[in-house]
Amino acid sequence: MSESDGQNTPQDTREVIMEATFRALSKHGYKDLRVRDIGDEMDMSRQVIHYHFDGKYDLISSFLEYVIDQYEGSVEVDDETDPRTELDVRIDRCLFGPEFDGFSHWDRMKVYHELYAYAQNDDDHRALFNEHYDRLRESIARVIEDGIEQGAFRDVDAELMGQLITDVIHAARGRRIALGHEDAPDEAKRAINEFILDSLYPPQ
């Protein structure tokens, strides 16, 4: 069989499979998910999944990388962006997400957090989530360090503050998804602004 019957590139086919995996996980959950369920969400033959992936576990591992790349790759700032603005962009992207066609940020976060919960029993998936957490924390810490070097922020422990912000983001997303508190992301953003980011400025 060809990559996708000659009609799509391998990258196109992978994206179709990943988006179908989102929809199937949203409907069936991770525990009850079957490759057949993912195939039912695609216009292509289910055999294309078996062509690209060695079973459900391999597919889910690739899916996690796909989700993480969607969020990390969607933050765009230029060299002229000041540190506070960049922090706002990065935090907003984590709390409110980019816009997607047909399958929203919170649909995706529901799936992400379900897999996150199962990672406690899966060393490979736990490693992927750890890498994602570390990259997010480090990206925030780096912006804080840049602000300190530029004199825009006072001297603080950037790594610790990056960890605090990252933990608040995770807690707010979990509260919205698990408890249905739809205001949690907005409340978290206000708290981050007032109690963390505003404190970065040197005393006047």
C-alpha positions as CSV (number, residue, x, y, z in Angstrom):
1,M,0.0,0.0,0.0
2,S,1.2,3.5,-0.7
3,E,1.6,6.2,1.9
4,S,-2.0,7.3,1.5
5,D,-3.2,5.9,-1.9
6,G,-1.1,8.6,-3.6
7,Q,-3.5,11.4,-2.6
8,N,-1.7,12.9,0.4
9,T,1.8,13.5,1.5
10,P,3.1,11.6,4.6
11,Q,2.7,14.8,6.6
12,D,-0.9,15.2,5.5
13,T,-1.7,11.6,6.3
14,R,-0.1,11.9,9.7
15,E,-2.2,15.0,10.5
16,V,-5.4,13.3,9.4
17,I,-4.6,10.4,11.7
18,M,-3.7,12.7,14.6
19,E,-6.9,14.7,14.3
20,A,-8.9,11.5,14.1
21,T,-7.2,10.4,17.2
22,F,-8.3,13.5,19.0
23,R,-11.9,12.9,18.0
24,A,-11.8,9.2,19.0
25,L,-10.2,9.9,22.3
26,S,-12.8,12.6,23.0
27,K,-15.6,10.1,22.4
28,H,-14.2,6.9,23.9
29,G,-11.5,7.9,26.3
30,Y,-8.0,6.4,26.5
31,K,-8.9,3.2,28.4
32,D,-11.5,2.0,25.9
33,L,-9.9,3.4,22.7
34,R,-9.4,1.0,19.8
35,V,-7.5,1.6,16.6
36,R,-10.8,0.8,14.9
37,D,-12.4,3.8,16.7
38,I,-9.7,6.1,15.2
39,G,-10.3,4.6,11.8
40,D,-14.0,5.4,12.1
41,E,-13.1,9.1,12.4
42,M,-11.2,9.1,9.1
43,D,-12.2,9.2,5.4
44,M,-9.2,7.1,4.6
45,S,-8.9,3.3,5.1
46,R,-8.0,2.2,8.6
47,Q,-5.1,0.3,7.1
48,V,-3.2,3.5,6.7
49,I,-2.9,3.7,10.5
50,H,-1.3,0.3,10.6
51,Y,1.0,1.4,7.7
52,H,2.4,4.3,9.8
53,F,2.1,3.0,13.4
54,D,2.9,-0.3,15.2
55,G,-0.3,-0.4,17.2
56,K,-2.2,1.7,19.6
57,Y,0.7,2.5,22.0
58,D,3.0,3.7,19.2
59,L,0.1,5.8,17.8
60,I,-0.7,7.4,21.2
61,S,3.0,8.2,21.8
62,S,3.2,10.0,18.5
63,F,-0.1,11.7,19.2
64,L,1.3,13.1,22.5
65,E,4.2,14.6,20.6
66,Y,1.8,16.1,18.0
67,V,-0.3,17.8,20.7
68,I,2.8,19.2,22.4
69,D,4.2,20.5,19.1
70,Q,0.9,22.2,18.3
71,Y,1.2,24.4,21.4
72,E,4.9,24.9,21.5
73,G,5.1,25.8,17.9
74,S,2.2,28.2,18.0
75,V,4.0,30.9,20.1
76,E,5.4,33.6,17.9
77,V,7.2,36.7,19.1
78,D,9.9,38.8,17.5
79,D,13.1,40.3,18.8
80,E,11.3,43.6,19.5
81,T,8.8,42.1,21.9
82,D,9.4,43.2,25.5
83,P,9.7,40.6,28.2
84,R,6.3,41.3,29.9
85,T,4.5,41.1,26.5
86,E,6.2,37.8,25.7
87,L,5.2,36.4,29.1
88,D,1.6,37.4,28.4
89,V,1.7,35.7,25.0
90,R,3.2,32.5,26.4
91,I,0.9,32.3,29.4
92,D,-2.2,33.1,27.3
93,R,-1.3,30.4,24.8
94,C,-1.1,27.8,27.6
95,L,-4.3,28.9,29.3
96,F,-6.5,29.8,26.4
97,G,-4.8,28.0,23.5
98,P,-4.5,28.8,19.8
99,E,-7.7,28.7,17.6
100,F,-8.4,25.4,15.9
101,D,-10.9,24.5,13.2
102,G,-13.6,22.1,14.4
103,F,-12.0,20.8,17.6
104,S,-11.4,23.5,20.2
105,H,-8.6,24.2,22.6
106,W,-10.6,22.8,25.5
107,D,-11.5,19.6,23.6
108,R,-7.8,19.1,23.1
109,M,-6.9,19.9,26.7
110,K,-9.5,17.4,27.9
111,V,-7.7,14.7,25.9
112,Y,-4.3,15.9,27.0
113,H,-5.2,15.8,30.7
114,E,-6.7,12.4,30.5
115,L,-3.5,11.0,29.0
116,Y,-1.6,13.1,31.6
117,A,-3.4,11.2,34.4
118,Y,-2.5,7.8,32.9
119,A,1.1,8.8,32.6
120,Q,1.8,8.0,36.3
121,N,1.7,4.3,35.3
122,D,3.6,4.7,32.0
123,D,7.3,5.6,32.1
124,D,7.6,6.5,28.4
125,H,4.6,8.8,28.4
126,R,5.6,10.3,31.7
127,A,8.9,11.2,30.1
128,L,7.1,13.0,27.3
129,F,5.0,15.0,29.7
130,N,8.1,15.8,31.8
131,E,9.9,17.1,28.8
132,H,7.0,19.2,27.9
133,Y,6.7,20.6,31.4
134,D,10.4,21.4,31.5
135,R,10.3,23.2,28.2
136,L,7.4,25.2,29.2
137,R,8.9,26.1,32.6
138,E,12.3,26.9,31.0
139,S,10.7,29.1,28.2
140,I,9.0,31.2,30.9
141,A,12.2,31.3,33.1
142,R,14.2,32.4,30.1
143,V,11.9,35.4,29.4
144,I,12.2,36.4,33.1
145,E,16.0,36.1,32.9
146,D,16.0,38.3,29.8
147,G,13.9,40.9,31.6
148,I,16.3,40.9,34.5
149,E,19.3,41.4,32.2
150,Q,17.5,44.2,30.4
151,G,16.7,45.9,33.7
152,A,13.0,45.6,33.1
153,F,12.5,43.1,36.0
154,R,14.1,43.0,39.5
155,D,16.5,40.2,40.4
156,V,14.5,37.1,41.2
157,D,14.9,33.3,41.0
158,A,13.7,33.0,37.4
159,E,13.6,29.2,37.5
160,L,11.5,29.1,40.6
161,M,9.1,31.7,39.3
162,G,8.9,29.9,36.0
163,Q,7.9,26.7,37.9
164,L,5.3,28.6,39.9
165,I,3.7,30.0,36.8
166,T,3.7,26.7,35.1
167,D,2.1,25.0,38.1
168,V,-0.6,27.6,38.2
169,I,-1.4,27.0,34.5
170,H,-1.6,23.3,35.0
171,A,-3.8,23.6,38.1
172,A,-6.2,26.0,36.3
173,R,-6.5,23.8,33.3
174,G,-7.1,20.8,35.5
175,R,-9.8,22.6,37.5
176,R,-11.6,23.7,34.4
177,I,-11.6,20.2,32.9
178,A,-12.2,18.1,35.9
179,L,-14.5,20.3,38.0
180,G,-16.1,22.3,35.2
181,H,-15.0,25.7,36.6
182,E,-15.1,27.6,33.3
183,D,-13.7,30.8,34.9
184,A,-10.5,29.0,36.2
185,P,-8.3,30.1,33.3
186,D,-9.4,33.8,33.5
187,E,-9.0,33.7,37.3
188,A,-5.5,32.1,37.0
189,K,-4.5,34.8,34.5
190,R,-5.6,37.6,36.8
191,A,-3.8,36.0,39.8
192,I,-0.6,35.5,37.7
193,N,-0.7,39.1,36.7
194,E,-1.4,40.6,40.1
195,F,0.6,38.3,42.4
196,I,3.5,37.2,40.1
197,L,4.1,39.3,37.1
198,D,3.4,42.7,38.7
199,S,5.9,41.8,41.4
200,L,8.7,41.5,38.8
201,Y,8.9,45.2,38.5
202,P,11.5,47.0,40.6
203,P,10.1,49.2,43.4
204,Q,9.5,52.8,42.2
